[in-house]
Amino acid sequence: MHENERDKWVIKVLSDNDADVEIVEDFILKLNSNEQLKRLLQFTDSRNSEVKLYAYEELIRFSDERVLEAAGRGLNESDELVRISAIEIIQEQNDLRQLAKIMELLKNDENELVRCFAGEAIGVLSENLIEFLEERIPFEVDSLALVGVYSLLYKLGRKEYLIPLLTLLKDDYHIIVIRTIIALKEILSLENQDLIFGAITRLKSQDLPVSINDALARCFPENHA
């Protein structure tokens, strides 16, 4: 089958609700790797649920940005098996950019199997993200970047990074102090409120610039002087 013939055949299959997935499988197996990837990406748009699922299940074999883009779309598919396949692709490719979307699936997806796969993927991706962030700390000379690193590590369960984050309230650069105040407000909980409120109270006892006072008033109005 020539290229033009393959294009026409694929277009026909994409619009065919009754397409035979076994014929599609046989078609894919006869192609080289690059052509397989191209056609599998096309089949993720198939109207036939079996063909679409087959495409997502096969895409896990390929390391390509287009596969990750397809997986991102797959997280929103109505078919729970497609959503699971998309999760597996993202986990396999360690695509940390999709962590928030998978966390949303764990929280809200109506299918318990999807939530199960989402939970497993979050564990793997979170550990990889934590390792990546912790490796960055010794090389990060910008305290503003460290605000984000420390707060994210804390959100990922590394509670020991609250103290380094609180230390940034002592920075001489106003914008770093302001961003730290905002980050502390975002992670405030019953578990850490004593430490955070204590640090905020000590900060408020100082002679502060207007910009920092404004940030304190917005984020911690309950004990604003």
N, C-alpha and C positions, 0 to 999 in steps of 0.2 A: 504494500500500500504506500503510495507516494505521499509527500508532505501535504499537498493540497487535499488529497483524498482523506487523510487522517484528520485534517482540520474540519472538513465537512462532516465526517462521521462523529467527531467529538461534539460538535455543535448540535447535531441531531440527538445524541445521547443525553446531553445536558437538559434538553427540553422534554425528554421522554419520561413520564412518570412510571412507565412500566419497563424501563430498561433492565436488561438481564445483567446482573452484577458479575456472573461467571464469564460472560463474554467480555466485559470490561477488564476483568482480571487477566484473561488470556491476551487481550490487546496490550496491556501494560507489560506483561512478562516478555513480550517480543521486542521491546524497545530498549535502547541503551539508557544508561543512568540519567543523563541530562534530559533526555526526552521523557523518561518516566516522571521525573520531577515536574516538568512542564505540564504534562497531562494530568497528573494527580492534583496539582494546584487548580487546574481547570475543573476537575470533577468535584472539588469541594463546593462548587456552586450548582451541583446537580439537583434537579427536582426530585430525583429518586433517593429515598432515605438510605437504601442499602448501598448504592453507589457512593453517596456522600460519605457514609461511615467507612466504607472500604478505603476511600481516598485518605481520610484522616488517620486511619490505622496504619497505612503504608507510609505516610509522610514522616513518621517518627524515625525512619531510616536515614533521613537527609538533614544535613546541617546547613541551613540556608536562612537568610533573613526573611525571605518570602514565606518560608514554612512557619516561622514565628509569627508573622503577620496573619497568616491563615489561622494559626492556633488561637491568636487573640480574638479573631472573629468567631471561632468555634466555641468559645466560652459562652457566647450569647445564643447559640443554636437551641432550638426547642427540643431536639432529640438528646436525651440524657447521655446516651452512649457516645455521641459526638462530643458533648461537653467533657466527658471523661477522657476521650482520646486527646482532646486539646490540652487538658491538664497534664496528661502523660508526656506530650510533646514538650510542653513548657518546662516540666520537671527535668526531663532528659537533657534538654538544651540549656538548662540552668538560666532561664530568662528571668532575671530578677525584676525586670520592669513590669511583669505581670503579677507580681506578688499581691498587690492590693486587690486586683480583680479576683484572684483565687480566694483571698480572704473574704471577699464579698459573697462568693459562692458558698463557702463554708457557713457563713452566717445566715444566708437567705434562701439557698436553693431548696426547692421542695422535695428533691429526690435524695434519699439517705445515702445511696451509693455514690452519688456525685459529691456529697458532703464528706464521705469517707475518703475518697481520692483527693479531694481538696485539702483535707486535714493532713494527709500524708505528704502531699506536695509542699504544703506550707512549712512543715517540719524540715524538709530537705533544703528548700530555698532559703528559709530563715537562717539555718546553720551556715549555709554558704555566704549569705549576705553578712552575717555577723563576722565570719572569718575575714571577708574582704574589708569590712569597715575597720576591724581591729588592726589589720595589717597597714592601713592607711595612717593611723594615728601618729606613729613616730615620724612620718614624713610630712605631715601636715603642719605647715608653719603659720597658716592663716587661722587665727582664733575664731573668726566668723564661721569658717567651715566646720570647726570643731563643735560649735553649738549644734549644728545639724547632725553631726556624727554621734555625739554623746546622747542627744535626745532620741535618735532613732535606735541606738543600741539599747537604751533604757526601755523603749517601747517593745523591743524584741526580746525582752526578758532579762537583759543584763543590768540588774539593779545597781551594781557597783558603780555604774557610770553617772549616777545622780550626783555624787560628790564632786567629780571633775566639772560637771555642768554647773553646779552651784558656785564653784570657784571662779567661773567666768563672770560672775556678778561683780568681781573685784577688778575687772579689766579697765584700763585707762581709756579705751576707745568706746565712745558712747553707743555707737550702733551695735557693738557686741553685747553690751549690757542690756540694751533694749531687746535684741533678739533672744537673749537668754531669758529675760522676763516672760516673753511670749511663749517660749518653749516650755518653761516651768508651768505656766498656766495650762498648757495643753496636756501635760502629764500629771497634773495635780490629782491626788486621790486620797482616800482615807489612810492608805498605807504610808504615804510619804508626806502628808500635809504638815506634820510637826517640823520636819527638816526644812521644807520649803517656806512655810510661814515664818520660821525662825530666821532664815536667811533674808527674807523680804523685810522683816521688821528691822533687822540690823542695817540693811541697805537704806531704809527710810529714815534712819536716825542720822544719816550723813547729809551734808550740804550738797545737794544734787542739782545738775542742770535741769532746765525746764523740760527738755525732751524726755529724760528718764523719769521725771515726776509724772509726766503725762502718761507714759507707758504703764507706770505703777497704778495710776488712777483707773486706767482702762482695764487692766488685767487683774488687779487685786484691790478693787474698790472697797471690799468688806473691811479692810483694816488700813485704809488710806488715811493718812494724817489730815 
